[in-house]
Amino acid sequence: MEQERDSAGSGEERVTGGRAEGAAAAFERARNATMELHAVDAQEVDEVLKAAAAALVAATPVLLEANGRDLARMDKEDPKYDRLQLTEGRIRGIAADMEKVATLPSPLGRQLEEKTLNNGLTISRVAVPLGVVGMIYEARPNVTADAFSLCFKTGNVAVLKGGSDADASNRAVVSVIHGVLGRFGISSDVVQLLPADRSSTTALLQAVGWVDVVIPRGSQQLINYVRDNARVPVIETGAGVVHTYVDLTADVSKAAAVVLNAKTRRVSVCNALDCLLVHSGLLGVLPELVAPLDTAGVELRVDPRALEALSGRYPERLLKPAVDADFGTEFLSMTMAVKVVDSLGEALKHIRKYSSGHSEAILTEDAAHAERFVHAVDAAAVYVNTSTAFTDGAEFGLGAEIGISTQKLHARGPMGLDALTSYKWIVRGDGHTRPV
C-alpha cells in the first residue's frame, strides 16, 4: 500500500547528498532512518521490493547506458570487467533475486528460544535487525540492488560505498530504488550511496556509534584494508582460492564436466576454480580430464608430473610450468593451476595450506573418501561430486546474498536474511526483584 510519510525525500537528493553535506550527516540520517523502518510492516516491505524489481527491469535502457559509461573506462582484459558488466539478462536476474527475497519469510521477530525460570521469569530470544549496515564493494553493480533488498527485508538501513569503476551504474540503480521508495512515502535515507572516493571509505570505517557493521566485497586487497583499518565491526567476506580434488575413483567424464563448469562458468567470481588436484593414478587420463578446458582457452600452470602427462596432449601456448606463487592464487581469469598428488591425505594437506576457506570440492566414487574430505576440510562450503559454482546465495535458496563470509563468527558462507539479524533477550515478569 502506497502512503505518504513526512520523512520521505527525493531520490536525486539522497543519491548525491553525501557529497554535499558530508559523511557524518549521511550517517546521522541513516541512524535516524532505522526508526522509520520499524514502522514499515512486512507486507509493505514485500510490496516495495516487488515494485523495485519491476522498476529496475523497466529502467533497463537507463541502467545499460550508465553501465556503458563505466565499462568504457575499464580495460576489457581487467578481471573486474565481467563483474562490472550489466546486460538485459543480468538485470532481469537482479530483479528476479529481489522478487525472490520478497517471497521469503521475514526473520524479524522470530523467537529463537524461550524458557521459564524457577522464579517465574519468562525469557525469550528474538531476532532483530543489525541496524545500519555499511557495504564497501568494487565493480559489482548487482551488489547495490542485492544489499538494498536484503537490508530492507531485515529492517536494516544500507549505507553503500561502491567503487569508482561502477559509480555511474550504482547511482543509476539507487536512483531507481529511491524513486520507488518515494512512491511508497518511505525515506530514501534507508539506502544511501556515498561518494566513490577513498575519504568515504575511511569515514565509513570510522563511523563508531553510527554504523553497526561493515561488510566488504571485492579483492583480497580491499578486504585486508577494511579489516586492518575499521573501528566498527566487520564481517569479512574473503577471496576465493578454490580447489577441486579428483580422487582415484572419480568418474572421469563427470569430473571433466564439473571441472569445466567450475573453472569457466564465470571466471571473475569468487567461487571459480583456481587449482585442480589430481590423483597420480589418473595421470594417464589427465589429458581427457582437461580436454574441455582447451576449447575454452584455459591456460594451465602445471607441476612437473602434470606437464609430462600433458605435453603434446594440450596446446603448448596454454601449458606452462607452475611456480610456487601459482598455488594459493585467486586467478579471476582463464588460468588454473594443476598439481598431482599421491593420496587424499596429500590433497587435504595442500588444501589446508593454500585454501582461503571459501569453497572446496572432491570428485570421487568412494563414499568413505567423500566423508573424510567433508569432515577434514575447513571451508565455508564443501562439495562432493559437484561444481563449486553453486556457492551463491540465490543458489542456496537465500534469494540473494550480501556476501560470502569466510570467517567463523556470526555468519559463514553465503549470507542471506538471517545473517543480517542479531537478537535481543526479552524478560517478562510480574514485579520480580532479585534477592540480595
C-alpha positions as CSV (number, residue, x, y, z in Angstrom):
1,M,0.0,0.0,0.0
2,E,1.5,3.3,-1.1
3,Q,1.3,6.1,1.5
4,E,2.9,9.4,2.5
5,R,5.4,9.8,5.3
6,D,6.8,13.2,6.3
7,S,10.4,12.0,6.2
8,A,10.4,11.0,2.6
9,G,13.0,12.7,0.4
10,S,13.7,12.9,-3.3
11,G,15.8,10.2,-4.8
12,E,18.2,12.5,-6.5
13,E,18.9,14.5,-3.3
14,R,19.7,11.3,-1.4
15,V,21.9,9.7,-4.1
16,T,24.2,12.8,-4.2
17,G,23.6,14.1,-0.7
18,G,26.6,12.5,0.9
19,R,29.0,14.6,-1.4
20,A,27.3,17.9,-0.5
21,E,26.7,17.5,3.2
22,G,29.5,15.2,4.3
23,A,29.6,11.6,5.5
24,A,28.8,12.5,9.1
25,A,25.4,13.9,8.2
26,A,24.7,10.9,6.0
27,F,25.5,8.6,8.9
28,E,23.2,10.5,11.2
29,R,20.4,10.3,8.7
30,A,21.0,6.6,8.3
31,R,20.8,6.1,12.1
32,N,17.6,8.1,12.3
33,A,16.1,6.1,9.4
34,T,16.3,2.9,11.4
35,M,13.3,4.1,13.4
36,E,11.3,4.7,10.2
37,L,11.9,1.1,9.1
38,H,10.3,-0.1,12.3
39,A,7.0,1.4,11.1
40,V,7.1,-0.4,7.7
41,D,5.2,-3.7,8.1
42,A,6.2,-6.9,6.4
43,Q,3.5,-6.8,3.7
44,E,4.6,-3.3,2.6
45,V,8.3,-4.3,2.6
46,D,7.4,-7.1,0.1
47,E,5.4,-4.7,-2.0
48,V,8.3,-2.3,-2.2
49,L,10.7,-5.0,-3.2
50,K,8.4,-6.3,-5.9
51,A,7.9,-2.7,-7.2
52,A,11.6,-2.0,-7.1
53,A,12.3,-5.2,-9.1
54,A,9.8,-4.2,-11.8
55,A,11.2,-0.7,-11.9
56,L,14.8,-2.0,-12.4
57,V,13.6,-4.1,-15.4
58,A,11.7,-1.1,-16.8
59,A,14.8,1.1,-16.4
60,T,17.0,-1.4,-18.4
61,P,17.9,1.2,-21.1
62,V,18.9,3.8,-18.4
63,L,20.9,1.2,-16.5
64,L,22.7,-0.1,-19.6
65,E,23.6,3.5,-20.6
66,A,25.1,4.2,-17.2
67,N,26.9,0.9,-17.2
68,G,28.3,1.6,-20.6
69,R,29.9,4.7,-19.3
70,D,31.6,2.7,-16.6
71,L,32.7,0.0,-19.0
72,A,34.2,2.5,-21.4
73,R,36.7,3.5,-18.6
74,M,37.8,-0.1,-17.9
75,D,40.2,-2.4,-19.9
76,K,38.3,-5.4,-21.2
77,E,41.1,-7.6,-20.0
78,D,40.6,-6.5,-16.4
79,P,39.2,-9.4,-14.4
80,K,36.7,-6.9,-12.9
81,Y,35.2,-6.1,-16.4
82,D,32.9,-9.1,-16.3
83,R,31.7,-8.3,-12.8
84,L,31.0,-4.7,-13.8
85,Q,29.1,-5.5,-17.0
86,L,25.3,-5.4,-17.0
87,T,23.2,-7.0,-19.7
88,E,19.5,-7.2,-20.1
89,G,19.7,-10.8,-18.8
90,R,21.7,-9.8,-15.8
91,I,19.3,-7.0,-14.9
92,R,16.4,-9.4,-15.1
93,G,18.4,-11.8,-12.9
94,I,19.0,-9.0,-10.3
95,A,15.3,-8.2,-10.4
96,A,14.4,-11.9,-10.0
97,D,16.6,-12.2,-6.9
98,M,14.9,-9.1,-5.4
99,E,11.5,-10.7,-6.1
100,K,12.7,-13.9,-4.5
101,V,13.7,-12.0,-1.4
102,A,10.2,-10.5,-1.2
103,T,8.7,-14.0,-1.2
104,L,10.9,-15.3,1.7
105,P,9.6,-15.2,5.3
106,S,11.0,-12.3,7.3
107,P,13.3,-13.4,10.1
108,L,12.4,-10.4,12.2
109,G,10.6,-11.1,15.4
110,R,11.3,-14.9,15.1
111,Q,11.5,-16.5,18.5
112,L,14.8,-18.3,18.7
113,E,14.5,-19.5,22.3
114,E,12.1,-19.3,25.2
115,K,12.2,-20.6,28.7
116,T,10.6,-20.0,32.1
117,L,12.9,-19.9,35.1
118,N,12.1,-21.4,38.5
119,N,11.4,-17.9,39.8
120,G,8.6,-17.5,37.2
121,L,10.5,-15.1,34.8
122,T,9.9,-15.8,31.2
123,I,13.0,-15.2,29.0
124,S,12.9,-15.3,25.2
125,R,15.5,-14.6,22.5
126,V,14.1,-12.8,19.4
127,A,15.6,-11.9,16.0
128,V,16.2,-8.2,15.4
129,P,17.9,-6.1,12.7
130,L,21.6,-5.3,13.0
131,G,20.8,-1.6,12.5
132,V,22.9,0.3,10.0
133,V,24.9,-1.9,7.6
134,G,27.8,-0.5,5.6
135,M,28.8,-2.1,2.4
136,I,32.1,-1.5,0.7
137,Y,32.5,-3.1,-2.7
138,E,34.2,-2.7,-6.1
139,A,32.9,-3.2,-9.6
140,R,29.7,-5.0,-8.7
141,P,26.5,-3.0,-9.5
142,N,24.4,-6.1,-8.6
143,V,25.6,-5.7,-5.0
144,T,23.8,-2.3,-4.9
145,A,20.4,-4.0,-5.6
146,D,21.2,-7.1,-3.5
147,A,22.3,-5.1,-0.5
148,F,19.2,-2.9,-0.6
149,S,16.8,-5.9,-0.9
150,L,18.3,-7.9,1.9
151,C,18.8,-5.0,4.2
152,F,15.3,-3.6,3.6
153,K,13.7,-7.0,4.2
154,T,15.5,-7.3,7.5
155,G,14.8,-3.8,8.7
156,N,18.4,-2.5,8.3
157,V,19.5,0.8,6.8
158,A,22.0,0.3,4.0
159,V,24.9,2.7,3.6
160,L,26.7,1.8,0.3
161,K,30.2,2.7,-0.7
162,G,30.8,1.4,-4.2
163,G,34.0,1.7,-6.2
164,S,34.6,4.5,-8.8
165,D,34.7,1.9,-11.5
166,A,31.0,1.3,-11.2
167,D,29.8,4.7,-9.9
168,A,27.5,5.6,-12.8
169,S,25.9,2.1,-12.6
170,N,25.5,2.2,-8.9
171,R,23.9,5.7,-8.9
172,A,21.5,4.6,-11.6
173,V,20.4,1.6,-9.6
174,V,20.0,3.7,-6.4
175,S,18.1,6.4,-8.3
176,V,15.5,3.8,-9.5
177,I,15.2,2.4,-5.9
178,H,14.8,5.8,-4.4
179,G,12.0,6.6,-6.9
180,V,10.1,3.5,-5.7
181,L,10.6,4.4,-2.1
182,G,9.3,7.8,-2.8
183,R,6.1,6.4,-4.3
184,F,5.5,4.5,-1.0
185,G,6.3,7.5,1.1
186,I,9.4,5.9,2.6
187,S,12.5,8.0,3.2
188,S,15.4,7.5,0.7
189,D,17.7,7.6,3.8
190,V,17.1,3.9,4.2
191,V,19.5,3.2,1.4
192,Q,22.3,5.7,0.8
193,L,25.2,5.7,-1.7
194,L,28.3,7.5,-0.6
195,P,30.7,9.3,-2.9
196,A,33.1,6.9,-4.7
197,D,36.3,8.2,-3.1
198,R,38.7,7.0,-0.5
199,S,37.6,9.6,2.1
200,S,34.2,8.0,2.1
201,T,35.7,4.6,2.8
202,T,37.7,6.0,5.7
203,A,34.7,7.8,7.1
204,L,32.6,4.6,7.0
205,L,35.2,2.5,8.7
206,Q,35.5,5.1,11.5
207,A,31.7,5.6,11.9
208,V,31.6,4.4,15.5
209,G,28.1,5.0,17.0
210,W,26.5,5.4,13.6
211,V,27.3,2.2,11.7
212,D,26.7,-1.2,13.3
213,V,28.7,-3.4,10.9
214,V,30.7,-3.1,7.7
215,I,30.8,-5.8,5.1
216,P,33.5,-5.6,2.3
217,R,33.1,-7.4,-1.0
218,G,35.9,-7.4,-3.5
219,S,39.6,-8.1,-3.9
220,Q,41.8,-9.5,-1.1
221,Q,43.5,-6.1,-1.0
222,L,40.2,-4.4,-0.3
223,I,39.2,-6.9,2.3
224,N,42.5,-6.6,4.1
225,Y,42.3,-2.9,4.1
226,V,38.9,-2.9,5.6
227,R,39.8,-5.5,8.3
228,D,43.0,-3.6,9.2
229,N,41.5,-0.1,9.3
230,A,38.0,-0.5,10.6
231,R,36.9,0.8,14.0
232,V,33.4,-0.6,13.6
233,P,32.7,-4.4,13.5
234,V,33.5,-6.2,10.2
235,I,32.0,-9.3,8.7
236,E,34.8,-10.5,6.5
237,T,34.0,-11.8,3.1
238,G,37.1,-13.5,1.7
239,A,38.7,-14.1,-1.6
240,G,38.1,-17.5,-3.1
241,V,41.2,-19.6,-3.6
242,V,39.2,-22.7,-4.7
243,H,40.4,-26.3,-5.1
244,T,38.8,-29.4,-6.7
245,Y,40.4,-32.8,-5.9
246,V,39.9,-35.5,-8.4
247,D,40.2,-38.8,-6.5
248,L,41.5,-42.0,-7.9
249,T,37.9,-43.5,-8.0
250,A,36.4,-40.4,-9.8
251,D,34.2,-40.9,-12.9
252,V,36.5,-39.1,-15.4
253,S,33.7,-38.0,-17.8
254,K,31.7,-36.5,-14.9
255,A,34.8,-34.9,-13.5
256,A,35.7,-33.3,-16.8
257,A,32.3,-31.6,-17.0
258,V,32.4,-30.4,-13.3
259,V,35.9,-29.0,-13.7
260,L,34.9,-27.2,-16.9
261,N,31.9,-25.6,-15.2
262,A,33.7,-24.7,-12.0
263,K,36.5,-23.0,-14.0
264,T,34.8,-21.3,-16.9
265,R,31.2,-20.6,-16.0
266,R,32.3,-17.1,-14.8
267,V,36.0,-16.8,-14.2
268,S,35.7,-13.4,-12.4
269,V,33.7,-14.7,-9.4
270,C,35.0,-15.9,-6.1
271,N,33.7,-19.5,-6.5
272,A,35.6,-20.1,-9.7
273,L,38.1,-23.0,-9.6
274,D,41.7,-22.0,-9.2
275,C,43.6,-25.2,-8.5
276,L,42.9,-28.7,-9.8
277,L,44.4,-31.5,-7.6
278,V,44.6,-34.9,-9.4
279,H,45.5,-38.3,-8.0
280,S,48.7,-39.6,-9.6
281,G,46.8,-42.8,-10.6
282,L,44.9,-40.7,-13.1
283,L,47.9,-39.3,-14.9
284,G,47.0,-41.5,-17.9
285,V,43.6,-39.9,-18.3
286,L,44.6,-36.3,-17.3
287,P,44.5,-35.2,-21.0
288,E,40.9,-36.4,-21.2
289,L,40.1,-34.7,-17.9
290,V,41.3,-31.3,-19.0
291,A,40.4,-31.5,-22.7
292,P,37.3,-29.4,-22.5
293,L,39.4,-26.6,-21.0
294,D,41.3,-26.4,-24.2
295,T,38.2,-25.3,-26.1
296,A,37.5,-22.7,-23.5
297,G,41.0,-21.3,-23.8
298,V,42.1,-22.0,-20.2
299,E,45.8,-21.6,-19.5
300,L,47.2,-24.4,-17.2
301,R,50.0,-23.8,-14.8
302,V,51.1,-27.3,-14.1
303,D,53.6,-29.2,-11.8
304,P,56.3,-31.4,-13.4
305,R,54.2,-34.6,-13.4
306,A,51.2,-32.9,-15.0
307,L,53.5,-31.2,-17.5
308,E,54.9,-34.6,-18.6
309,A,51.4,-36.1,-18.9
310,L,50.0,-33.1,-20.9
311,S,53.0,-32.3,-23.2
312,G,51.8,-32.8,-26.7
313,R,48.3,-33.5,-25.5
314,Y,47.3,-29.9,-24.6
315,P,48.0,-26.8,-26.6
316,E,51.6,-25.7,-25.9
317,R,50.5,-22.0,-25.9
318,L,48.2,-22.8,-22.9
319,L,50.5,-25.0,-21.0
320,K,53.1,-23.5,-18.6
321,P,55.2,-24.9,-15.8
322,A,53.8,-23.8,-12.4
323,V,55.8,-21.7,-10.0
324,D,55.2,-21.6,-6.2
325,A,53.1,-18.4,-6.4
326,D,50.5,-20.2,-8.7
327,F,49.4,-22.3,-5.8
328,G,47.3,-20.1,-3.4
329,T,46.4,-17.6,-6.1
330,E,42.9,-16.5,-6.9
331,F,43.3,-16.1,-10.7
332,L,39.9,-14.4,-11.7
333,S,40.8,-15.3,-15.3
334,M,41.1,-18.2,-17.7
335,T,44.1,-19.5,-15.8
336,M,44.2,-22.6,-13.5
337,A,46.9,-24.4,-11.5
338,V,47.2,-28.2,-11.7
339,K,49.0,-30.3,-9.1
340,V,49.4,-34.1,-9.0
341,V,49.1,-35.7,-5.5
342,D,49.6,-39.3,-4.4
343,S,46.8,-39.6,-2.0
344,L,43.7,-38.0,-0.5
345,G,45.8,-37.1,2.5
346,E,48.3,-35.2,0.4
347,A,45.4,-33.3,-1.3
348,L,44.0,-32.4,2.2
349,K,47.4,-31.1,3.3
350,H,47.6,-28.9,0.1
351,I,44.2,-27.5,0.7
352,R,44.9,-26.8,4.3
353,K,48.0,-24.9,3.3
354,Y,46.6,-22.8,0.4
355,S,42.8,-22.6,0.9
356,S,41.1,-19.3,1.7
357,G,38.3,-21.2,3.4
358,H,35.7,-20.4,0.7
359,S,34.7,-23.4,-1.4
360,E,36.5,-26.8,-1.8
361,A,35.4,-29.9,-3.7
362,I,36.1,-33.6,-4.1
363,L,35.1,-35.7,-7.1
364,T,35.0,-39.4,-6.1
365,E,33.0,-42.6,-6.2
366,D,34.4,-43.7,-2.8
367,A,31.9,-42.8,-0.1
368,A,34.5,-43.1,2.7
369,H,36.8,-40.7,0.9
370,A,33.9,-38.3,0.4
371,E,33.1,-38.3,4.1
372,R,36.8,-37.9,5.1
373,F,37.0,-34.9,2.8
374,V,33.8,-33.3,4.1
375,H,35.0,-33.7,7.8
376,A,38.6,-32.7,7.2
377,V,38.3,-29.6,5.0
378,D,37.8,-26.3,6.8
379,A,35.8,-24.2,4.4
380,A,32.5,-22.3,4.3
381,A,31.2,-24.6,1.6
382,V,32.4,-28.2,0.9
383,Y,31.3,-30.1,-2.2
384,V,31.1,-33.7,-3.2
385,N,30.8,-34.5,-6.9
386,T,29.6,-31.1,-7.9
387,S,30.8,-27.7,-9.1
388,T,31.9,-25.0,-6.7
389,A,30.0,-22.6,-8.9
390,F,27.0,-23.2,-6.7
391,T,28.4,-21.2,-3.8
392,D,25.9,-18.4,-4.2
393,G,23.1,-17.0,-2.0
394,A,20.4,-17.4,-4.7
395,E,21.5,-21.0,-5.5
396,F,21.4,-21.8,-1.8
397,G,17.8,-20.6,-1.6
398,L,18.6,-17.3,0.2
399,G,17.1,-15.1,-2.5
400,A,20.3,-13.1,-2.9
401,E,23.4,-12.6,-0.9
402,I,25.1,-9.8,0.9
403,G,28.4,-11.6,0.6
404,I,30.1,-14.9,1.3
405,S,31.7,-15.0,4.7
406,T,34.9,-16.9,5.2
407,Q,35.1,-16.2,8.9
408,K,33.5,-18.2,11.6
409,L,31.9,-15.7,13.9
410,H,28.3,-14.6,13.4
411,A,27.9,-15.9,9.8
412,R,29.7,-18.2,7.4
413,G,29.3,-18.9,3.7
414,P,26.6,-17.2,1.6
415,M,24.9,-14.6,3.8
416,G,21.2,-14.0,3.3
417,L,18.5,-12.6,5.6
418,D,19.4,-14.5,8.8
419,A,23.0,-13.2,8.6
420,L,21.7,-9.6,8.7
421,T,20.0,-10.1,12.1
422,S,21.1,-10.2,15.6
423,Y,18.9,-10.9,18.6
424,K,17.8,-9.4,21.9
425,W,16.6,-11.0,25.1
426,I,13.1,-10.2,26.4
427,V,12.4,-10.8,30.0
428,R,8.9,-10.8,31.3
429,G,7.9,-10.9,35.0
430,D,5.3,-9.8,37.5
431,G,7.0,-7.4,39.8
432,H,10.0,-9.6,40.2
433,T,13.0,-8.4,42.2
434,R,16.4,-10.2,42.6
435,P,17.3,-11.3,46.0
436,V,20.3,-9.6,47.6
